[in-house]
Amino acid sequence: MSTSTDAPRTHVAGDAAVLDRGVRRALVAAGVLVALAVLVPAVTTWDVLATDRWPRTAAPLHATWHPTVGIGTPLAVLVALLGVRYADRVTAGLSWPRLLLATYAATVAWTASLALVYGPAGFSRELDSTQEYLVTARSVHDVPAFLHGFVARIPFSAAPDNWPIHVAGHPPGATLFFVALVRLGLGSSLAAGLMVTAVGAGVPLAVLVTLRRLGAEDAARRALPYLVLAPAAIWVAVSGDAVFAAVTAWALACVAVAATTPSRWARLVAAAGAGLLLGLLPLLSYGLVLAGVLVLAVLSLTRGWRLLPLLALTSLLPTLVAAAYGFSLWSAYPVLRQRYWDGLATERPTAYWVWASLASLVISAGPALAAGLGATRAARRTTDRVVLRLVGAAAAAIAVADLSLMSKAEVERIWLPFVPWLLLSTAALPPRWRRPVLLLQVATALVVQTLLDTTW
């Protein structure tokens, strides 16, 4: 017969075994998924990316095999080793203001060191592409005219005056961000790249603010190392989607602040700010309407439904202003969808991408995503409800994006706005797994950046 002191120990040991098994199974499943996504095109010579760079492409990522070692390589290794060694001590021990400063500094250091694997050009080389926003932004001298004629230049039939791929594939807000940089004297590719990095590196800060407001500061601290040192940083320094992720994250932070602030006026100001930021999202990327699922999660956690009318009204303002100047989302999206299916979408096989896109997500978010989801599932009865709800909302958004087939390849950058909220699942990792998983996280980033030219 067990004694009363033995029973709790057995229970704890059982819980630990369940958690351990959940993490191991999830990591194995993720490894198999990624391996299949890499091997299927290579073995079958299936050109799943439909690009003239085949067979050098490295599906499921939009990348080519291009081993590179540069000045940033030892810097990235140093940041990785310091992170693995001290991250838990720092995140657990620092006061809140110092934690915010350390988080931003560490995120910038990790993102910049990875970019510098290609030297200073790591910040600028992709922005110089004619398919990117910056080249077009330099030619925009009349913003109202740009907005008024935007939709007409989306279709392929508008050639030779149709917009480049990224400009056409997004609402005009994405390009206007870079127009603003040009007007501010930051129109060089290096200056713009540094600004994108500076903005994108603020995402972990917004996540911290959001979770603290939701009463889950401890969970935020536990998840923070995996979020900061994620392989997703590879795409932050070179992709406009990093800016989209930052706007999304700060919009959610403002919603959380508005829903938890006792002062009426402060609540109204925060809600108005949140609404305006949310209203910018569909002008930056059509798919960011899915961020509404995360907004609903925050409102449900705070019971802040009274804010919904104000959020809805203020979020309409950016769209209405754009419409007043000649650009309407409701007219543009069907035109874009037609261009999408007239182009690469029909050549990239759904039979591959409906599951391989998830492999790209695992690479971008890192193995910590699989480990965190495995731990969260195993410990769902004891995991913080804030974490469960936000992770669930982000997963639902990803599922819709994937099954809609409007995200077919290139999701390592397209899904950046949802990665930090998915990585909150790492708060459930048991102590024995924390350092090994973080080591896997940084190793994945270093291997990808060293072996592949990720092009975005």
N, C-alpha and C positions, 0 to 999 in steps of 0.2 A: 504494500500500500504506500502511495506517495505521501510525503509529509506536506504540510501547508506551505513550507518554504520551497519545496521542489516544484510545485505546480507552476508558479510564475516563471521559473527558469525554463521549464519545458515549453511553455507558451512562447516565451521570447525566442528560444532556439528554433521553434517551429516557424515563427514569423520570419526569422532571419533566413531560414532555409527556403521559404517560399519566395522571399525577395531575391535571394541569390539565384534561384532557378529562373525567376522571371527575367532578370537582367541577362543571364547567360543565353537563354532562349531568344530573347529579342536581338542580342548582338549577332548570334548565329544567323537568324532570319535575315537581318539587314545585310550581313556579309554575303549571304547567298543571293539576295536580290541584286546587290551591286555587281557581284561576279557575273550573274546571268546577263545583266544589262551591258556589261563590258564584252563578254565572250560571245554572245549571240551574233552581234554584227560582225565581229572579227572572224569567227569560225565560218559563218554562212556567207561572208562578203556582202552582207545586206547593207546598202547605203541608206541607213535610216535617217541621216541628216540631210540627204539630197543636196550635197554640196560638191562643187568642183574640186574641193580639197581632199576628197576621198582618194586613196584609202588612209591618208594620214590622220583623219579625224579620230577623236577619242570619245565616241559615244559611251555613256549617255550625256556627257557634258558637251557643250558647244565649244570644242577645243581641238587642238592638234597636238600630236606628240612633239615636244620641243624641249628636251632637257636643258635647263639653264641654271647657272650658279652666278650670283652677282654680289654686289656690296651688301645687299639686304639679307643675304642668306645667313651669315653669322649673327647678324642682329636679330633675325627672326628666331634662330635657334636659342639665342640668349634669352629673349623675351619668353619663349616657350618654357625653357628650363626654370626660369625664375617663377613663372606662373604656376607650373606644376609643383614647385617646392613650397611656395609661400601663399598661394591664392586663398586657401581656406583660412589660414591664420589672419590674413589681411581683411578678408570680407567679414570674418566673425568679430575681429577685435577693434576695428576703426569706428570712431564716432560717425554719425550720419553725414555731417558736412565733409569730413575727410574721406569718407567712403565715396561720395560723389566725385570729388576731385581725383581720387585714385582710380576710380572706374573710367573716367574720361581719359586720363593720361595713359592708362594701360590699353584702352581700346585704340587710341591714336597710335601708340607704340607698336601694337600688334599689326594693325592695318597698314601702317606706313612701312614697317619692316618687310612685310610680305610684298608690297608694291615695289619696294626698292630691290627686290631680287632682279628686276629688270633695270635697275638704276633709276635716276630721276625720270626717265621715260616711262617708268611703271605707272606714274600718275597721269601721263598725258597721251601716250601712244594711241589708245583706243578712242579718245575724244577727238583726235585728228581725223578719224575715219569719216569719209563723206556720207556714210549711212547714219552717223550719230547726230545729236541735236546741235552741237556747238557750231559746226560748219554752217548749218542753215541759220542759226541764231545770228551769226555775224552779218548775214545778208538782210536781216529784218530791220528796216528803218522806219516802217509805218505799222505800228501794232494793230490799229483798227483795220487797216487793209489786210494785214496778215490773217486776222480772225475772220473777216468777211469772205475771203477767198479760200479759206482752209479746206472746207469739205470738197470743193470742186477739184482740188489737186490730190485727193486721196487715191482715186482709182488708177489702175494701170493704164486705162484708156486715155488718161490725161497726159500721157507721155508726149513729148519729152519733159513736160513741166510738172510731172507728178512728184510728190514728196519722196525723199529717201525712206528707207524701210522703217527706221525708228520714229521719224517724225510722223509718217503716215499712220503708224501703228499705235499712236497714242493721241489723246486729245492735245490741244495746243498749249495747255499749261506746262507740259513737260519741256517744250521748246522755249516757252516764255521765261522759265527759270534761268535758262542759259542766256536769253536775251538780256535779262536783268544783270547777269554777271558781266556781259559785254558792256552794257551801259555804265556799270560801276568801274570799268577799267580792268576787269578781271577776265578778259576775253581770250587770253592766251590759253593754250591747252594745259599748260602746267598750272597756271593760276586756277583755272576752272577745276582741274583734277584735285588740287589741294582743298578747294572749297567743298567739293563733293565729299571728300574724305572727312573734313571737319564737321560737316552736317551729319553725315552718316554715322560718325562715331558717337553721336549723341543719343542713339537709340537705347543703349543699356541704361542711360540716365533716366530716360522717360519710363522705361519698364520699372526701374527702382521706385520712382515717384508714384507710379500707378499702384504698385503692390503695397507700398507703405500706406497709401490712402485707403486701400482696401483691407488693411489690417493683417497683411501677410508679409511683413518686413523680414521675418526669419526665413521664410521660403525664398524670398528674393535674394537674400544674402547667400543661401545655399546654392541657388541656381546660377548666380552671377558669374563664377569662373568659366562655366561652360558656354555662356552667352558671349562673354568678352573674347574668349580664345577660340571661337568657332571658325571653321574654314570659310564661312560666309564672308569673313573679312576680305578674302581675295577679291570678291566682286564689289565690295563697298567702295574701294578707292577708284574704280574705273567705270562705275555704272550709275546712270541716273536713277535706277531703281533704289539705290541707297537713300537718295533724297526722298523718294516716295515712302520708304520704310520709316524715315525720321518723321515725316509729316503725320503718318498713321500713328506712330507711337506717341507723339506729343498730343495729338488729338484725343487719344484714349486717356492720357494723363490728365488732360483738362477736364474730360468727362468725369473722371474719378474725383478730381479736386472739387468740381461743381457739386457732385452728389454727396460729398462728405464735409462741406464747409458750412458751419452754422450761420455765418453772416449772410443775410439776404442779398446785399449788394455784391459781395464777393462771389456769391453763388451765381448771380446773374451774369457778372462779368466773365467768370470762368466758363459758364455754359455758352455764352455768346462766342467766346474765343474758340471753344471746342466745336461749335457749329460751323464757324467759318473755316476752321482747319478741315473738318469733315467734308465741307462743301468743296474744298480744293481737290480732294482725292479723285473724284470722277473726272476732273479736268486734267489730272496728271496721268491717270491710267484707268481705262474703262473697267478693268477687273477689280479695282479697289472699292467698288460698291460692296464687295464681299466683306470689307472691314465692318460693315454694319452688324455682322454677326457678333463681332467682338464688342461693339458698342452695346448691344443688347445684353451681352454677358455682364459687362460692368454695371449696367443699370439694374440688372436682376440681383447682383450681389449687394448693391447698395440700396435697393428698393427706391431708386431715384427716378421712377417713371414720371414723376411730375415735371421733370426736365425735358421730357420727350417732345412736347409741342415747341418749346423754344429751340431745341436742337434742330428739329425738322425745319423750322422757319428760317433760321440763320444759315443752315446748310444749303438752302436753296439760293441764297444770294449770289455766290460766285457763278453758278450756272446761269442765273437770270442776267447778270451783268454781261457775261460772255455772249448770251443770246442777243442782248441789246446791241452788241457790236458785230453781230452777224454769224456767230458760231452757235449752233444748237446741238447738244449731245444727242437728242433723239433723232436728228437727221444724219449725224455723222456715223453713229454706230452701225447701222445697216450697210452703209457704203464701205466702211472698214471691213465688216464681216465678209462682204463680197470680194474685196481685194484679198483678204486672208485666204479664202478658199480658191481664189484664182491663182494663188501663188504656191508657196512651199507646203501649205497645209495639206494639199491633196497628194503631195509627193512624200510626205513623212507618214509612215504607216501607223495607223491607230493601233493595230495589233501589237506593236512594240511600245509606243509611247504611253498608252494608257497605264502601263505598269512601270516602264522605264523612267518616266518622269518622277515617280516616287523614289527611284534609285538616285536620281540627280538631287532630289531633296535631301536624302540621307547623306550624300557627299557634302553638300553645301552646309547643312546644319551640323554635320559631323556625327560620328558614332554615338556621341552623347545623346542624340535624339532617340535612337533606338533603345539605348540603355535606360534613359529616363522614362520612355513610354512603357518599357517592360516593368520597371520598378513601380510606376504609377498604377499600372493595371494590377500588379500583385498586391499593392498596398492601398487600393482605392478606398477602403473603409477608413483608413487613418490619414490619408493624404489631405492636405489643406483644401477646403472646398473652393477657395479662390483659384488655386492652381488647377484643380480639376475642371472648373468651368471655363477658364481662359484657354487651357490646352484643348478642351473639347470644342470650343468655338473656333479656334484656329484650325483644328483638324477638319471641322465641318466645311470651313471656307476652302481649304485645299481640296477636299473631296469634290465639291461643286466645280471648282476650277478645272480639276482633272477630268471629271466625267463630262463636262460641257464640251471638251475637246478644243476649247479656246486657249488652253495652255498646253501646247504640244511641242516639247523640247524647249531648251533655254530657260527652264524654270529655276535653275540655280541662281539666276538674278531676278526673274519675274516674281518668285515667291518670297523674296527677301523680307517684305513687310510682315509675313506671318511666322518667319523662323524664330524670332525672339520669344514669341508667345508659346510656340511649341516647346522650346527649350526650357520653359519653366518646369516641365516634367522632371528635370534633373534634380529638383528639390527633394524628390522622393528617393534618390539614390542612397543606399546604405553606406556607412562609413568605409567599409573595406573596399568598396568599388570606386570611391570618389577619385582617388589619385590615379588608378589605372585607366579609368575612363577619360580623365582629363589628359593623360598622356596620349591615349588614342586620338583624342580630339586634335591636339596640336600636331601630332605625327601626320594625321590625314591632311591637314592644311599644308604642311611642309612638303609632303610627297606630291600633292597636286600642283602646288606652285613651282616646284622644282622640275617636274617631268612634263608638265603640260603648259601650252600657251592657251589660256582660257578665253582669250579674245574679247571678252566683255570687260 
